[in-house]
Amino acid sequence: MLAQAHTPVPSITQATLDHYRDQYDQSPVCTKDELTLWHCENNKRVFSLCSSQTASRTTGYLQYRASSAGKVTLTYPAAKVPPLGLFKYDATSNGNASIEFTNAGYRYSLLDPLRDKSFIVVTAPGASGKKTEIACAGPNQTLQLNYTLRLMHEFGLAADD
């Protein structure tokens, strides 16, 4: 039996950026014309998921950016390209959400619990699979917003797409 494509409910498919714009804080590593979908600060480091404001499977982009002392030290992917095949988005029934990607063999998980502080888990390549957890100064709860869910669906990144 073939799996049926999941169609989100109208509150997601009809969500507009104008309605949710105030819910997204601006990151210093995302430009003013980008949407900061997720943001984490830890000491002098900033980690953000920057996005185009609109999306489809063939247009728009997501970029993970990390900075230290105000200088961007990592951008993934390097080019602003559609994220299909580069990122995976997951939202669970308990309200938690995450974005995952792999860069240079390292697996990055940006975790956004509904009822706790956000954090990042970086898993090293190879047999050791050593995990490093980076605690964020506070919660985001932006990966659960209906407009984020709409973008993830339109990008084709939702787990059931």
Secondary structure, DSSP 8 states (H G I E B T S, - for coil): ---------HHHHT--HHHHGGGS---TTS-TTSEEEEEEEETTEEEEEEE-SS--SSS--EEEEEEETTEEEEEESSS----BTTBEEEE-TTS-EEEEEEETTEEEEEEE-TTS--EEEEE-SSSS--EEEEE-SS----TTSHHHHHHHHHHT-BTT-
